[in-house]
Amino acid sequence: MKRRVNWWTSVSLTGTVIKYLSVALLLPLFVALVDGEGVMTFVATIAITLTVGVALERFERDDELGFREGFLMVALTWFGVAVIGTIPYLIAGYGTESMLANPVNALFESMSGFTTTGATVMGDFTIHSRAILIWRQLTQWLGGMGIVVLAVAILPELSVGGAQLMDAEAPGPGLEKLTPRIAETARALWGAYLGFTILQIVLLYGLHLGGMAPNMDVYNAVAHALTTMPTGGFSPEARSIEAFSAAVQWVIIPFMVVAGTNFTLFWHVLTGESEQLFEDSEFRAYLGAMAVLSAVIAGLLFTGAGLDAIAGQVPPIIGESEDALRHATFQVISIMTTTGYASMDFNTWSAPTQYLLLFAMFIGGSAGSTGGAVKVVRWLVILKSLRRELFTTVHPEAISPVRLGGRVVDERAIRGIYAFTLLYVLIFFFGVLFVLVDMTRIQDSLSVLEVMSAVAATLGNVGPGFGAAGPMNNYLVFTQESKLLMVFLMWVGRLEIFPVFVLLTSAYWRS
């Protein structure tokens, strides 16, 4: 009987990726050597990573990598690197007051990093070394454009099945092949990603040299560039981007917009087809949604209607149009692109303003970007197909295909988008229900909005929620069980549900 899934091939390729993850660990090791703190933490982690990777790689591997093996390899890789990512936290936290010494907390932080979620269980940032913090930032940068996409770009053994792997991992309904060879496409995407990261480092440090950002030294410039482009949101500062000047916030805004944009559009710009950028219907809708939400919230903040009078805290933005516009624009773009940075504590904002941010959590970035959530293109297709249904109800004989950017959208793709969105909403609903029941069990009185925002933020890889899970707080308030659920939500959210859920079906495994 023929086996449907060559699982040993998937395990072997996962081992290869884990083995090469040890190379990335050289950066925090270098920081540890410079600071003279935590060196053995990363020496031990590199040794363990190499051992595990080589051991898994020894599984017998077939030359053929089908779509089934692709799904399994992608799911295993993302979970595997998250488990490996816990090792520095556990070693460094052993015998200290670090919350990351708890295995569940360490897994939560690592999964949040690699999936570019940005939700954290770090309590006191000052007890952690710069090497641990830079590892935390680096996990997000590695996960941003895709660990498997990076592997396809640099590892010859993955070039044959690279198309299946990238299709399973890439965010959005589909991946545009930019070059004849899929490995070249992967290198082009990562090249653009690296280029924008370097540019942001230069600009942020330039503000420091120009006296406009005294605390934006080289370390902070690198740390924040590593977590902006992947729409991650981890910051070595407990107060996130609020800790920096207004100039820093304005510089970060366009990079968050870029990170939430389909990276294939930048390829077209670089190859002389710049008109495709603004002819792209998803890109126009993406910019439009950010502009409208930013304008509405800026108006609420400027008039004071966006502030929470009950909190007893009145942030200094009333009557200051620049502050109102900056905080509104920064926060809308940060939440919608699922970056998760905070320019101020939006727990002090009024309920209507917070619900607008909650709405932005479900919009997400563009397909082919590093952003999470549902994605703009899916909402566009849903709206256009709903309009078609209304039209065909009146004109039942009419043939009205759904078009996006002048091209007809395949009916199978439309069904897939509806299935994804429905499954996304159902997972969100049951996630909220589970956490509410779980928190009631321990007699914790979290509000429904707090729980909804935490579940939406982890499933959509956004990061901060409201209240106890707000931008200046952390997820320590949740039980171990709820945090494990959120680890699962971050995992399936980053892989857009199907590559994980398909593994749970009998049809996937049946011979």
Number of C-alpha atoms within 10 A of each C-alpha: 4 6 9 14 19 18 19 18 24 29 23 22 28 25 28 24 26 25 23 17 21 21 12 14 22 15 16 25 25 14 21 21 14 12 13 12 15 21 18 15 21 25 16 13 21 24 13 16 24 18 16 16 25 18 14 21 22 15 16 14 16 12 10 11 21 18 16 21 23 26 26 23 29 26 23 18 22 25 22 18 23 24 16 21 25 23 23 28 27 20 18 20 20 14 9 12 12 21 19 26 20 16 16 19 25 26 24 27 27 31 34 31 33 30 36 38 36 32 31 24 23 19 16 11 14 10 12 19 17 21 26 23 19 25 25 27 29 25 29 29 29 21 26 30 29 26 24 26 27 19 24 26 22 15 16 11 13 21 18 17 19 25 22 18 26 26 20 27 24 21 27 26 18 13 18 12 14 15 11 8 13 22 26 17 23 26 17 19 25 19 14 16 22 16 11 18 22 14 12 23 19 16 16 25 23 17 20 18 13 9 11 17 18 13 16 23 16 14 15 18 22 21 24 27 28 29 29 32 30 35 40 39 33 32 26 21 15 18 17 20 22 18 17 17 16 18 12 22 21 14 14 22 19 14 19 30 25 20 29 30 24 24 22 21 21 20 19 15 13 11 9 10 12 14 11 15 19 11 12 16 16 25 22 13 16 24 14 12 17 21 14 13 22 24 16 17 26 25 17 20 26 21 16 19 17 24 26 20 13 10 11 9 12 14 15 9 19 17 12 12 14 13 17 25 20 19 25 28 24 25 26 29 29 30 33 33 36 36 34 33 31 25 24 20 19 24 22 21 25 19 15 15 24 22 14 15 25 21 16 24 30 25 24 30 37 28 26 23 29 35 36 38 29 26 28 24 23 24 19 17 20 18 13 15 20 13 13 17 14 11 14 14 11 9 12 10 8 11 10 13 14 20 14 15 11 10 9 11 15 12 12 9 14 17 12 14 20 17 12 18 18 12 14 21 14 12 19 20 14 12 21 22 15 17 24 20 13 17 18 12 10 10 9 14 9 17 12 13 17 18 24 20 26 28 29 31 32 33 32 33 34 37 36 30 32 26 21 20 25 20 25 19 22 20 23 16 15 22 17 16 14 21 21 16 19 26 25 17 24 32 25 25 27 29 24 24 18 17 20 20 13 15 15 11 10 9 10 13 15 10 10
